[in-house]
Amino acid sequence: MITARNPSSNEDALLGLCLQYETCIHEVLSYGLRPEHFESRESRAFFTGMLEDARSGFAPDTTALLDKHVSHVGPHGVWQSHLDLVNGIARLSGSQARRVNIPRYIDQIFEASRRKSVVATARSVLAMHDEGMPTTDILSTAQRGAIEASRATMQSQELPTIEQIAQDACDRAVSVASGEARDNVVPLGLRDLDAKFSARQGDYILIGARPSMGKTHFLLSIMEQIARSAGPIQFHSIEMRSQALGDRLFAHDSSGQWKDDEGLARAGSRSVMSRWSGLPIRVDTRSRSLAQIASSLRVAKQRHGIVAASIDYLQLMRLERQGNREQEVANASRELASLASELEIVLFVLCQLNRQLENRPLHDRRPRMSDLRESGQLEQDADGILFLFRESAYNPAADRPDILEVGIAKQRNGRAPRTAFCRYVPGDGYVGNLAAGDEMRASSQQKRKL
């Protein structure tokens, strides 16, 4: 049998005001208070009922509350007896609370909610420890709990005017231009791409390509440039272990037949290290599941202040079992988008494209958003979508086999679709800039072909 708990004086006072004043419920909502923030079961039920009435256009009153909650009376209900329900409503209607104290009541309710959330998380962590759960899962639960608890904070009641929003944007622009503040746009280090595409901290950006298009080298190239110009980053490689990644770096940064010549091997080593030495790029090849990657990124943000991260690649990630693969990918995509926003980093995620693309005519194999594999949710969640395409991958006689097209299929803060042009030769280094004239010629040629 469930015994009804007496709500705190703050909850009583606030609900009493909502019952007495028709507009009070809307004022309370403007602070971000929700039913789950109340500690008492009675208070949660009463507040939910008042919300339902308010959304239906009715002012909360004692009769409506009694009629709405009479079905919640009983051994397994919120109230054990009808008398308990009546007494609860009478307690609220007799409240002597003052409306001017609403912010204080709400702040104290939020404080109690945060404390309750932290305690619940601590209990979950202890239970997971007792059950022998992996440390990464325990850490992820603790981090999520701390973040969730911190969200129970009173919001500003006043909505900003369009003038204030515009003024804030102008102030930021002036501060960035004067060097007093840092721009939240993270340059990718590729001239034509940076001119046409803006990656901002908090953005979730998908990079899609078929095999042999150079997607890993493209990702490594922009990670290098971000680390040089913007700050620390973290690279998650699910496809390659550390040694395989290192071998790839050595193969592309060294030169000559070094395998049979110690001198050439040492010279190649110097070339490799001249590129990567001192760069604030941390590589995680151990995290395989979405939970592990999320935990690793939160730690990296806290310890190193990363400004960007990348995952190579989405479809190899171990995902939580759902109804089907498409639903699994959709849930992962939502989680990654939320993670980028929460940590305020640019999160680049490589993803596969459907094989059906290969069945289209040669002139129509440039990727489009419908080619994203396994989930239409990807298109909806992403702040930006980039597609890589090399004509020479399908046509060995292409005029310019060194041109890599970066199709900008989506960007929330800029024009799309459009195409940027870069230089890439498989087996001969990373992605770089074309000469300015070559960029213009490539753009003109593509327009004629399309």
C-alpha positions as a Markdown table, in Angstrom:
| # | Residue | x | y | z |
|---|---|---|---|---|
| 1 | Met | 0.0 | 0.0 | 0.0 |
| 2 | Ile | 1.4 | 3.4 | -1.0 |
| 3 | Thr | 1.3 | 6.1 | 1.7 |
| 4 | Ala | 0.9 | 9.6 | 0.3 |
| 5 | Arg | 3.7 | 12.0 | 1.3 |
| 6 | Asn | 3.1 | 15.5 | 2.5 |
| 7 | Pro | 4.5 | 18.0 | -0.1 |
| 8 | Ser | 7.1 | 20.5 | 1.0 |
| 9 | Ser | 6.0 | 24.0 | 2.0 |
| 10 | Asn | 7.5 | 25.5 | -1.2 |
| 11 | Glu | 5.5 | 23.1 | -3.4 |
| 12 | Asp | 2.3 | 23.8 | -1.4 |
| 13 | Ala | 2.8 | 27.5 | -1.7 |
| 14 | Leu | 3.4 | 27.5 | -5.4 |
| 15 | Leu | 0.5 | 25.2 | -6.2 |
| 16 | Gly | -1.8 | 27.3 | -3.9 |
| 17 | Leu | -0.9 | 30.4 | -5.9 |
| 18 | Cys | -1.6 | 28.6 | -9.2 |
| 19 | Leu | -5.0 | 27.6 | -7.8 |
| 20 | Gln | -5.8 | 31.2 | -6.7 |
| 21 | Tyr | -4.6 | 33.2 | -9.7 |
| 22 | Glu | -5.5 | 32.2 | -13.3 |
| 23 | Thr | -2.4 | 33.6 | -14.9 |
| 24 | Cys | 0.0 | 32.2 | -12.3 |
| 25 | Ile | 0.4 | 28.8 | -14.0 |
| 26 | His | 1.7 | 30.5 | -17.2 |
| 27 | Glu | 4.2 | 32.6 | -15.1 |
| 28 | Val | 5.4 | 29.4 | -13.5 |
| 29 | Leu | 5.9 | 27.7 | -16.8 |
| 30 | Ser | 8.0 | 30.7 | -18.1 |
| 31 | Tyr | 10.6 | 29.7 | -15.5 |
| 32 | Gly | 10.9 | 26.2 | -17.0 |
| 33 | Leu | 9.3 | 24.3 | -14.1 |
| 34 | Arg | 7.9 | 20.9 | -15.1 |
| 35 | Pro | 5.9 | 18.2 | -13.1 |
| 36 | Glu | 9.0 | 16.0 | -12.7 |
| 37 | His | 10.8 | 18.7 | -10.7 |
| 38 | Phe | 8.3 | 18.4 | -7.8 |
| 39 | Glu | 9.4 | 16.0 | -5.1 |
| 40 | Ser | 5.9 | 15.0 | -3.8 |
| 41 | Arg | 3.7 | 12.6 | -5.8 |
| 42 | Glu | 0.7 | 14.7 | -4.8 |
| 43 | Ser | 2.3 | 17.9 | -6.1 |
| 44 | Arg | 3.3 | 16.2 | -9.4 |
| 45 | Ala | -0.3 | 15.0 | -9.9 |
| 46 | Phe | -1.8 | 18.4 | -9.0 |
| 47 | Phe | 0.6 | 20.4 | -11.2 |
| 48 | Thr | 0.0 | 18.0 | -14.1 |
| 49 | Gly | -3.8 | 18.4 | -13.7 |
| 50 | Met | -3.5 | 22.2 | -13.7 |
| 51 | Leu | -1.3 | 22.1 | -16.8 |
| 52 | Glu | -3.9 | 20.0 | -18.6 |
| 53 | Asp | -6.7 | 22.5 | -17.7 |
| 54 | Ala | -4.6 | 25.5 | -18.7 |
| 55 | Arg | -3.8 | 24.0 | -22.1 |
| 56 | Ser | -7.5 | 23.4 | -22.6 |
| 57 | Gly | -8.2 | 27.0 | -21.8 |
| 58 | Phe | -9.6 | 26.5 | -18.3 |
| 59 | Ala | -8.5 | 28.2 | -15.1 |
| 60 | Pro | -7.5 | 25.7 | -12.3 |
| 61 | Asp | -10.1 | 25.5 | -9.5 |
| 62 | Thr | -10.8 | 23.2 | -6.6 |
| 63 | Thr | -13.8 | 21.5 | -8.3 |
| 64 | Ala | -11.8 | 20.7 | -11.4 |
| 65 | Leu | -8.9 | 19.3 | -9.4 |
| 66 | Leu | -11.3 | 17.1 | -7.4 |
| 67 | Asp | -13.0 | 15.7 | -10.5 |
| 68 | Lys | -9.7 | 15.2 | -12.3 |
| 69 | His | -8.0 | 13.2 | -9.5 |
| 70 | Val | -10.8 | 11.2 | -8.0 |
| 71 | Ser | -9.7 | 8.3 | -10.2 |
| 72 | His | -6.3 | 8.4 | -8.6 |
| 73 | Val | -7.7 | 7.5 | -5.2 |
| 74 | Gly | -7.1 | 3.9 | -3.9 |
| 75 | Pro | -4.6 | 1.5 | -2.5 |
| 76 | His | -2.3 | 1.9 | -5.5 |
| 77 | Gly | -3.1 | 5.5 | -6.3 |
| 78 | Val | -1.6 | 8.8 | -5.3 |
| 79 | Trp | -4.1 | 9.3 | -2.5 |
| 80 | Gln | -5.2 | 6.4 | -0.2 |
| 81 | Ser | -8.7 | 7.8 | 0.3 |
| 82 | His | -11.1 | 10.4 | -0.9 |
| 83 | Leu | -10.6 | 12.3 | 2.3 |
| 84 | Asp | -6.9 | 12.6 | 1.7 |
| 85 | Leu | -7.5 | 14.1 | -1.8 |
| 86 | Val | -10.1 | 16.6 | -0.4 |
| 87 | Asn | -7.7 | 17.6 | 2.4 |
| 88 | Gly | -4.8 | 18.0 | -0.1 |
| 89 | Ile | -6.9 | 20.4 | -2.2 |
| 90 | Ala | -8.1 | 22.3 | 0.9 |
| 91 | Arg | -4.5 | 22.7 | 2.0 |
| 92 | Leu | -3.6 | 24.3 | -1.4 |
| 93 | Ser | -6.7 | 26.6 | -1.5 |
| 94 | Gly | -6.0 | 27.8 | 2.1 |
| 95 | Ser | -2.4 | 28.7 | 1.3 |
| 96 | Gln | -1.4 | 32.2 | 2.4 |
| 97 | Ala | 1.6 | 32.4 | 0.0 |
| 98 | Arg | 2.4 | 35.7 | -1.7 |
| 99 | Arg | 2.7 | 35.9 | -5.4 |
| 100 | Val | 5.9 | 38.1 | -5.2 |
| 101 | Asn | 7.7 | 35.1 | -3.8 |
| 102 | Ile | 7.1 | 32.8 | -6.8 |
| 103 | Pro | 10.8 | 33.0 | -8.0 |
| 104 | Arg | 12.0 | 32.0 | -4.6 |
| 105 | Tyr | 9.6 | 29.0 | -4.4 |
| 106 | Ile | 10.6 | 27.9 | -7.8 |
| 107 | Asp | 14.3 | 28.2 | -7.1 |
| 108 | Gln | 14.0 | 26.1 | -4.0 |
| 109 | Ile | 12.0 | 23.4 | -5.9 |
| 110 | Phe | 14.7 | 23.3 | -8.5 |
| 111 | Glu | 17.4 | 23.0 | -5.8 |
| 112 | Ala | 15.5 | 20.0 | -4.2 |
| 113 | Ser | 15.1 | 18.4 | -7.7 |
| 114 | Arg | 18.9 | 18.8 | -8.4 |
| 115 | Arg | 19.8 | 17.2 | -5.1 |
| 116 | Lys | 17.3 | 14.3 | -5.6 |
| 117 | Ser | 18.8 | 13.7 | -9.1 |
| 118 | Val | 22.4 | 13.6 | -7.8 |
| 119 | Val | 21.4 | 11.2 | -5.0 |
| 120 | Ala | 19.6 | 8.9 | -7.5 |
| 121 | Thr | 22.6 | 9.0 | -9.8 |
| 122 | Ala | 24.9 | 8.1 | -6.9 |
| 123 | Arg | 22.7 | 5.1 | -6.0 |
| 124 | Ser | 22.7 | 4.0 | -9.6 |
| 125 | Val | 26.5 | 4.2 | -9.8 |
| 126 | Leu | 26.8 | 2.1 | -6.6 |
| 127 | Ala | 24.3 | -0.5 | -7.9 |
| 128 | Met | 26.2 | -0.8 | -11.2 |
| 129 | His | 29.5 | -1.2 | -9.2 |
| 130 | Asp | 27.9 | -4.0 | -7.1 |
| 131 | Glu | 26.7 | -5.7 | -10.3 |
| 132 | Gly | 30.2 | -5.6 | -11.8 |
| 133 | Met | 29.2 | -3.3 | -14.7 |
| 134 | Pro | 32.1 | -2.0 | -16.9 |
| 135 | Thr | 33.8 | 1.2 | -15.6 |
| 136 | Thr | 33.0 | 3.1 | -18.9 |
| 137 | Asp | 29.3 | 2.4 | -18.4 |
| 138 | Ile | 29.5 | 3.6 | -14.8 |
| 139 | Leu | 31.3 | 6.7 | -15.8 |
| 140 | Ser | 28.8 | 7.5 | -18.5 |
| 141 | Thr | 25.9 | 7.1 | -16.1 |
| 142 | Ala | 27.6 | 9.4 | -13.6 |
| 143 | Gln | 28.3 | 12.0 | -16.3 |
| 144 | Arg | 24.8 | 11.9 | -17.6 |
| 145 | Gly | 23.4 | 12.2 | -14.1 |
| 146 | Ala | 25.5 | 15.3 | -13.3 |
| 147 | Ile | 24.5 | 17.0 | -16.6 |
| 148 | Glu | 20.8 | 16.1 | -16.1 |
| 149 | Ala | 20.9 | 17.5 | -12.6 |
| 150 | Ser | 22.5 | 20.7 | -13.7 |
| 151 | Arg | 19.7 | 21.3 | -16.2 |
| 152 | Ala | 17.1 | 21.7 | -13.4 |
| 153 | Thr | 17.8 | 25.5 | -13.2 |
| 154 | Met | 15.4 | 28.4 | -13.2 |
| 155 | Gln | 15.2 | 30.0 | -16.6 |
| 156 | Ser | 14.9 | 33.7 | -17.1 |
| 157 | Gln | 11.3 | 34.8 | -17.1 |
| 158 | Glu | 11.7 | 37.6 | -19.6 |
| 159 | Leu | 11.9 | 36.6 | -23.3 |
| 160 | Pro | 14.5 | 38.6 | -25.3 |
| 161 | Thr | 13.3 | 41.0 | -27.9 |
| 162 | Ile | 14.5 | 40.8 | -31.5 |
| 163 | Glu | 16.4 | 44.0 | -30.8 |
| 164 | Gln | 18.3 | 42.4 | -28.0 |
| 165 | Ile | 19.1 | 39.3 | -30.1 |
| 166 | Ala | 20.4 | 41.5 | -33.0 |
| 167 | Gln | 22.4 | 43.7 | -30.6 |
| 168 | Asp | 24.0 | 40.6 | -29.0 |
| 169 | Ala | 25.0 | 39.3 | -32.5 |
| 170 | Cys | 26.5 | 42.7 | -33.4 |
| 171 | Asp | 28.4 | 42.9 | -30.1 |
| 172 | Arg | 29.8 | 39.4 | -30.7 |
| 173 | Ala | 30.9 | 40.4 | -34.2 |
| 174 | Val | 32.7 | 43.5 | -33.0 |
| 175 | Ser | 34.4 | 41.6 | -30.2 |
| 176 | Val | 35.6 | 38.9 | -32.6 |
| 177 | Ala | 36.8 | 41.5 | -35.1 |
| 178 | Ser | 38.7 | 43.3 | -32.3 |
| 179 | Gly | 40.3 | 40.2 | -31.0 |
| 180 | Glu | 38.5 | 40.5 | -27.6 |
| 181 | Ala | 36.4 | 37.3 | -28.2 |
| 182 | Arg | 36.8 | 34.1 | -30.1 |
| 183 | Asp | 34.6 | 33.2 | -33.1 |
| 184 | Asn | 32.6 | 30.0 | -32.7 |
| 185 | Val | 33.3 | 29.3 | -36.4 |
| 186 | Val | 36.0 | 26.6 | -36.6 |
| 187 | Pro | 38.0 | 26.9 | -39.9 |
| 188 | Leu | 38.7 | 23.7 | -41.7 |
| 189 | Gly | 41.9 | 24.8 | -43.4 |
| 190 | Leu | 40.6 | 24.3 | -47.0 |
| 191 | Arg | 40.3 | 27.6 | -48.7 |
| 192 | Asp | 37.4 | 26.9 | -51.0 |
| 193 | Leu | 35.5 | 24.9 | -48.4 |
| 194 | Asp | 35.9 | 27.5 | -45.7 |
| 195 | Ala | 34.6 | 30.2 | -48.1 |
| 196 | Lys | 31.4 | 28.2 | -48.7 |
| 197 | Phe | 30.8 | 26.2 | -45.5 |
| 198 | Ser | 30.8 | 27.3 | -41.9 |
| 199 | Ala | 31.4 | 24.7 | -39.1 |
| 200 | Arg | 30.4 | 26.1 | -35.7 |
| 201 | Gln | 30.9 | 24.8 | -32.2 |
| 202 | Gly | 27.9 | 22.8 | -31.3 |
| 203 | Asp | 27.4 | 21.6 | -34.9 |
| 204 | Tyr | 26.9 | 17.9 | -35.8 |
| 205 | Ile | 28.4 | 17.4 | -39.3 |
| 206 | Leu | 28.1 | 14.2 | -41.4 |
| 207 | Ile | 30.7 | 13.4 | -44.1 |
| 208 | Gly | 29.5 | 10.8 | -46.5 |
| 209 | Ala | 31.3 | 9.0 | -49.3 |
| 210 | Arg | 31.6 | 5.7 | -51.1 |
| 211 | Pro | 34.9 | 3.7 | -50.8 |
| 212 | Ser | 38.0 | 5.1 | -52.4 |
| 213 | Met | 36.9 | 8.7 | -52.2 |
| 214 | Gly | 39.5 | 9.7 | -49.6 |
| 215 | Lys | 37.1 | 10.2 | -46.6 |
| 216 | Thr | 39.6 | 9.2 | -43.9 |
| 217 | His | 42.4 | 11.4 | -45.4 |
| 218 | Phe | 39.9 | 14.2 | -45.7 |
| 219 | Leu | 39.0 | 13.9 | -42.1 |
| 220 | Leu | 42.6 | 13.7 | -41.0 |
| 221 | Ser | 43.4 | 16.8 | -43.1 |
| 222 | Ile | 40.7 | 19.0 | -41.5 |
| 223 | Met | 41.5 | 17.6 | -38.0 |
| 224 | Glu | 45.2 | 18.7 | -38.5 |
| 225 | Gln | 44.2 | 22.2 | -39.6 |
| 226 | Ile | 41.7 | 22.6 | -36.8 |
| 227 | Ala | 44.3 | 21.5 | -34.2 |
| 228 | Arg | 46.8 | 24.1 | -35.7 |
| 229 | Ser | 44.4 | 27.0 | -35.8 |
| 230 | Ala | 41.5 | 26.5 | -33.3 |
| 231 | Gly | 42.6 | 24.2 | -30.4 |
| 232 | Pro | 42.6 | 20.6 | -29.1 |
| 233 | Ile | 40.6 | 17.9 | -30.9 |
| 234 | Gln | 39.9 | 14.2 | -30.4 |
| 235 | Phe | 39.9 | 11.6 | -33.2 |
| 236 | His | 37.9 | 8.4 | -32.7 |
| 237 | Ser | 38.9 | 5.6 | -35.1 |
| 238 | Ile | 36.6 | 2.6 | -34.9 |
| 239 | Glu | 37.8 | 1.2 | -38.2 |
| 240 | Met | 41.6 | 1.2 | -37.4 |
| 241 | Arg | 43.7 | 0.4 | -34.4 |
| 242 | Ser | 46.5 | 2.7 | -33.3 |
| 243 | Gln | 49.2 | 0.8 | -35.2 |
| 244 | Ala | 47.2 | 0.7 | -38.4 |
| 245 | Leu | 46.6 | 4.4 | -38.2 |
| 246 | Gly | 50.3 | 5.1 | -37.5 |
| 247 | Asp | 51.3 | 3.0 | -40.5 |
| 248 | Arg | 49.0 | 5.0 | -42.7 |
| 249 | Leu | 50.4 | 8.2 | -41.4 |
| 250 | Phe | 54.0 | 7.0 | -42.0 |
| 251 | Ala | 53.2 | 5.7 | -45.5 |
| 252 | His | 51.8 | 9.0 | -46.6 |
| 253 | Asp | 54.2 | 11.4 | -44.9 |
| 254 | Ser | 57.5 | 9.6 | -45.6 |
| 255 | Ser | 58.9 | 9.0 | -49.1 |
| 256 | Gly | 61.2 | 6.6 | -50.9 |
| 257 | Gln | 61.8 | 2.9 | -50.6 |
| 258 | Trp | 62.6 | 3.1 | -46.9 |
| 259 | Lys | 62.0 | -0.6 | -46.1 |
| 260 | Asp | 65.4 | -1.7 | -47.2 |
| 261 | Asp | 67.3 | 1.5 | -46.3 |
| 262 | Glu | 67.7 | 2.6 | -42.7 |
| 263 | Gly | 68.8 | 6.1 | -43.8 |
| 264 | Leu | 65.6 | 6.6 | -45.8 |
| 265 | Ala | 63.5 | 5.2 | -42.9 |
| 266 | Arg | 65.0 | 7.7 | -40.6 |
| 267 | Ala | 64.5 | 10.5 | -43.1 |
| 268 | Gly | 60.9 | 9.5 | -43.5 |
| 269 | Ser | 60.5 | 9.4 | -39.7 |
| 270 | Arg | 61.7 | 13.0 | -39.5 |
| 271 | Ser | 59.2 | 14.0 | -42.3 |
| 272 | Val | 56.3 | 12.3 | -40.4 |
| 273 | Met | 57.2 | 13.9 | -37.1 |
| 274 | Ser | 57.7 | 17.4 | -38.6 |
| 275 | Arg | 54.0 | 17.2 | -39.5 |
| 276 | Trp | 52.4 | 15.8 | -36.4 |
| 277 | Ser | 54.8 | 16.7 | -33.5 |
| 278 | Gly | 53.2 | 18.9 | -30.9 |
| 279 | Leu | 49.7 | 18.9 | -32.4 |
| 280 | Pro | 46.9 | 18.7 | -29.7 |
| 281 | Ile | 45.2 | 15.7 | -31.4 |
| 282 | Arg | 44.2 | 12.8 | -29.1 |
| 283 | Val | 43.3 | 9.5 | -30.7 |
| 284 | Asp | 40.9 | 7.0 | -29.2 |
| 285 | Thr | 40.9 | 3.6 | -30.9 |
| 286 | Arg | 39.5 | 1.8 | -27.8 |
| 287 | Ser | 36.0 | 3.2 | -27.5 |
| 288 | Arg | 33.6 | 1.2 | -29.7 |
| 289 | Ser | 30.1 | 1.7 | -28.4 |
| 290 | Leu | 28.1 | 5.0 | -28.5 |
| 291 | Ala | 28.2 | 5.1 | -24.7 |
| 292 | Gln | 32.0 | 4.7 | -24.6 |
| 293 | Ile | 32.5 | 7.4 | -27.2 |
| 294 | Ala | 30.2 | 9.8 | -25.5 |
| 295 | Ser | 32.0 | 9.2 | -22.2 |
| 296 | Ser | 35.4 | 9.7 | -23.8 |
| 297 | Leu | 34.3 | 13.0 | -25.4 |
| 298 | Arg | 32.9 | 14.4 | -22.1 |
| 299 | Val | 36.2 | 13.6 | -20.4 |
| 300 | Ala | 38.2 | 15.2 | -23.2 |
| 301 | Lys | 36.1 | 18.3 | -23.1 |
| 302 | Gln | 36.5 | 18.6 | -19.3 |
| 303 | Arg | 40.3 | 17.8 | -19.2 |
| 304 | His | 41.6 | 19.3 | -22.5 |
| 305 | Gly | 38.9 | 21.7 | -23.7 |
| 306 | Ile | 38.5 | 20.1 | -27.1 |
| 307 | Val | 36.9 | 22.3 | -29.8 |
| 308 | Ala | 36.2 | 19.5 | -32.3 |
| 309 | Ala | 36.0 | 15.7 | -32.5 |
| 310 | Ser | 35.6 | 13.1 | -35.3 |
| 311 | Ile | 34.3 | 9.6 | -35.5 |
| 312 | Asp | 35.4 | 7.2 | -38.2 |
| 313 | Tyr | 32.7 | 5.9 | -38.7 |
| 314 | Leu | 29.0 | 5.8 | -37.7 |
| 315 | Gln | 28.0 | 2.4 | -39.1 |
| 316 | Leu | 30.8 | 0.6 | -37.3 |
| 317 | Met | 29.8 | 1.9 | -33.9 |
| 318 | Arg | 28.3 | -0.6 | -31.4 |
| 319 | Leu | 24.8 | 0.7 | -30.9 |
| 320 | Glu | 22.1 | -0.2 | -28.3 |
| 321 | Arg | 19.7 | -2.9 | -29.5 |
| 322 | Gln | 16.5 | -1.4 | -30.8 |
| 323 | Gly | 13.6 | -2.7 | -33.0 |
| 324 | Asn | 15.7 | -2.6 | -36.2 |
| 325 | Arg | 19.0 | -1.3 | -37.6 |
| 326 | Glu | 17.4 | 1.9 | -39.0 |
| 327 | Gln | 16.0 | 2.8 | -35.5 |
| 328 | Glu | 19.4 | 2.1 | -33.9 |
| 329 | Val | 21.1 | 4.5 | -36.3 |
| 330 | Ala | 18.4 | 7.1 | -35.8 |
| 331 | Asn | 18.7 | 7.0 | -32.0 |
| 332 | Ala | 22.5 | 7.2 | -32.3 |
| 333 | Ser | 22.2 | 10.2 | -34.6 |
| 334 | Arg | 20.0 | 12.0 | -32.2 |
| 335 | Glu | 22.4 | 11.2 | -29.4 |
| 336 | Leu | 25.4 | 12.5 | -31.3 |
| 337 | Ala | 23.6 | 15.7 | -32.3 |
| 338 | Ser | 22.7 | 16.3 | -28.7 |
| 339 | Leu | 26.3 | 15.6 | -27.6 |
| 340 | Ala | 27.8 | 18.1 | -30.0 |
| 341 | Ser | 25.4 | 20.8 | -28.7 |
| 342 | Glu | 26.0 | 19.8 | -25.1 |
| 343 | Leu | 29.8 | 19.9 | -25.3 |
| 344 | Glu | 29.8 | 22.9 | -27.7 |
| 345 | Ile | 32.2 | 21.1 | -30.1 |
| 346 | Val | 32.2 | 20.6 | -33.9 |
| 347 | Leu | 31.5 | 16.8 | -34.2 |
| 348 | Phe | 32.4 | 15.3 | -37.6 |
| 349 | Val | 31.0 | 11.8 | -38.2 |
| 350 | Leu | 31.9 | 9.7 | -41.3 |
| 351 | Cys | 29.0 | 7.7 | -42.6 |
| 352 | Gln | 28.5 | 5.2 | -45.4 |
| 353 | Leu | 26.3 | 5.7 | -48.4 |
| 354 | Asn | 23.9 | 3.2 | -50.0 |
| 355 | Arg | 25.4 | 0.8 | -52.7 |
| 356 | Gln | 22.5 | 1.7 | -55.0 |
| 357 | Leu | 24.4 | 4.8 | -55.9 |
| 358 | Glu | 26.8 | 2.6 | -58.0 |
| 359 | Asn | 23.8 | 1.5 | -60.1 |
| 360 | Arg | 23.2 | 5.0 | -61.4 |
| 361 | Pro | 24.7 | 6.2 | -64.7 |
| 362 | Leu | 28.3 | 7.5 | -64.4 |
| 363 | His | 27.3 | 11.1 | -64.9 |
| 364 | Asp | 24.8 | 10.8 | -62.0 |
| 365 | Arg | 26.9 | 9.3 | -59.2 |
| 366 | Arg | 27.5 | 12.4 | -57.2 |
| 367 | Pro | 26.0 | 11.6 | -53.8 |
| 368 | Arg | 22.8 | 13.2 | -52.6 |
| 369 | Met | 21.0 | 13.1 | -49.2 |
| 370 | Ser | 18.8 | 10.1 | -50.2 |
| 371 | Asp | 22.0 | 8.1 | -50.4 |
| 372 | Leu | 22.7 | 8.3 | -46.7 |
| 373 | Arg | 22.7 | 4.7 | -45.5 |
| 374 | Glu | 20.1 | 3.2 | -43.1 |
| 375 | Ser | 18.3 | 6.2 | -41.7 |
| 376 | Gly | 16.5 | 9.3 | -42.9 |
| 377 | Gln | 17.0 | 10.7 | -39.4 |
| 378 | Leu | 20.6 | 11.5 | -40.3 |
| 379 | Glu | 19.4 | 14.1 | -42.7 |
| 380 | Gln | 17.2 | 15.7 | -40.1 |
| 381 | Asp | 19.6 | 15.8 | -37.2 |
| 382 | Ala | 22.7 | 17.0 | -39.0 |
| 383 | Asp | 23.6 | 20.7 | -39.0 |
| 384 | Gly | 25.8 | 20.1 | -42.0 |
| 385 | Ile | 26.2 | 17.3 | -44.6 |
| 386 | Leu | 29.3 | 17.0 | -46.8 |
| 387 | Phe | 29.6 | 14.5 | -49.6 |
| 388 | Leu | 33.0 | 13.6 | -51.2 |
| 389 | Phe | 33.2 | 12.7 | -54.8 |
| 390 | Arg | 36.1 | 12.1 | -57.2 |
| 391 | Glu | 35.3 | 11.7 | -60.9 |
| 392 | Ser | 38.5 | 9.7 | -61.4 |
| 393 | Ala | 37.3 | 7.0 | -59.1 |
| 394 | Tyr | 34.8 | 6.1 | -61.8 |
| 395 | Asn | 36.5 | 7.5 | -64.9 |
| 396 | Pro | 40.3 | 6.8 | -65.1 |
| 397 | Ala | 40.5 | 9.2 | -68.1 |
| 398 | Ala | 39.2 | 12.2 | -66.1 |
| 399 | Asp | 40.8 | 15.5 | -67.1 |
| 400 | Arg | 41.8 | 16.3 | -63.5 |
| 401 | Pro | 42.2 | 13.1 | -61.4 |
| 402 | Asp | 43.5 | 15.2 | -58.5 |
| 403 | Ile | 40.3 | 17.1 | -57.9 |
| 404 | Leu | 38.1 | 16.2 | -54.9 |
| 405 | Glu | 34.6 | 17.6 | -54.9 |
| 406 | Val | 33.1 | 18.4 | -51.5 |
| 407 | Gly | 29.4 | 18.6 | -52.0 |
| 408 | Ile | 27.7 | 20.8 | -49.4 |
| 409 | Ala | 24.3 | 19.2 | -49.3 |
| 410 | Lys | 23.1 | 20.9 | -46.1 |
| 411 | Gln | 24.2 | 23.7 | -43.8 |
| 412 | Arg | 21.9 | 25.5 | -41.3 |
| 413 | Asn | 23.8 | 28.7 | -41.4 |
| 414 | Gly | 24.6 | 29.1 | -45.1 |
| 415 | Arg | 23.7 | 28.3 | -48.7 |
| 416 | Ala | 23.2 | 24.7 | -49.9 |
| 417 | Pro | 23.6 | 22.9 | -52.2 |
| 418 | Arg | 26.9 | 24.0 | -53.5 |
| 419 | Thr | 30.3 | 22.5 | -54.2 |
| 420 | Ala | 33.8 | 23.2 | -53.0 |
| 421 | Phe | 36.9 | 21.9 | -54.7 |
| 422 | Cys | 40.1 | 20.6 | -53.1 |
| 423 | Arg | 43.2 | 18.7 | -54.2 |
| 424 | Tyr | 43.6 | 15.0 | -53.4 |
| 425 | Val | 45.8 | 12.3 | -55.0 |
| 426 | Pro | 45.3 | 8.8 | -53.4 |
| 427 | Gly | 48.6 | 7.4 | -52.0 |
| 428 | Asp | 50.2 | 10.8 | -52.3 |
| 429 | Gly | 49.4 | 12.7 | -49.1 |
| 430 | Tyr | 46.3 | 14.5 | -47.7 |
| 431 | Val | 43.7 | 16.9 | -48.9 |
| 432 | Gly | 44.9 | 20.4 | -49.8 |
| 433 | Asn | 44.1 | 23.5 | -51.7 |
| 434 | Leu | 43.9 | 23.8 | -55.5 |
| 435 | Ala | 45.3 | 26.8 | -57.1 |
| 436 | Ala | 42.7 | 29.6 | -57.2 |
| 437 | Gly | 42.4 | 29.4 | -61.0 |
| 438 | Asp | 41.9 | 25.6 | -60.8 |
| 439 | Glu | 39.1 | 26.1 | -58.3 |
| 440 | Met | 37.3 | 28.5 | -60.7 |
| 441 | Arg | 37.9 | 26.2 | -63.7 |
| 442 | Ala | 36.6 | 23.2 | -61.8 |
| 443 | Ser | 33.5 | 25.1 | -60.8 |
| 444 | Ser | 32.8 | 26.2 | -64.4 |
| 445 | Gln | 33.3 | 22.7 | -65.7 |
| 446 | Gln | 31.0 | 21.2 | -63.2 |
| 447 | Lys | 28.3 | 23.6 | -64.1 |
| 448 | Arg | 28.6 | 22.7 | -67.7 |
| 449 | Lys | 28.4 | 19.0 | -66.9 |
| 450 | Leu | 25.3 | 19.5 | -64.8 |
